[in-house]
Amino acid sequence: MPISATGAREQGFTLIEMMVVLLLVGLASSMVLLNLPSGGARLADEAEHLAARIQHAQQEAVLTNRPVEIILAANDSSFRVQRRGRWVPLVAGPFKPRPWGEGLSVALTGGAGRRAVRFDSSGSTDPATIRMTASGRSIDLIINRQGRVQIHDLV
């Protein structure tokens, strides 16, 4: 620390000390920003979560011996089960309606206007592909006749 003309020490930081501190704060901030998850990571998480929900629907169909379907609406996904000839919403546990993440669009291919994947009481379904898109990146969930789900990242 510099000493004044009167011989007393001055309190405070020098310009060099302040510049070094700002440099270190800038480097630390850069490292944090580079390690934040990208939009692609969130899309992959959403795809894995939807695949798990689809597997739950298939298991529910087999365990209850009733058809179960997952409805893919523009804003969310929801489930229904067939009881006494009527479709009844499933709203407990993993079957609660769940909104899509921000900026995520979901489309079901394999039939004009098709909006649901239906599992019969044996767990079988018509093959389907669900395309999830966010931030210009897409992931396909491919469901085979046996109800197995495969995730394909479309780079």
Beta strands, then each sheet from edge to edge (+ up, - down):
strand 1: 68-72
strand 2: 76-83
strand 3: 86-90
strand 4: 98-99
strand 5: 105-109
strand 6: 116-119
strand 7: 128-134
strand 8: 137-143
strand 9: 149-154
sheet 1: 3+ 2- 1+ 6-
sheet 2: 3+ 2- 4+
sheet 3: 5+ 7- 8+ 9-
end
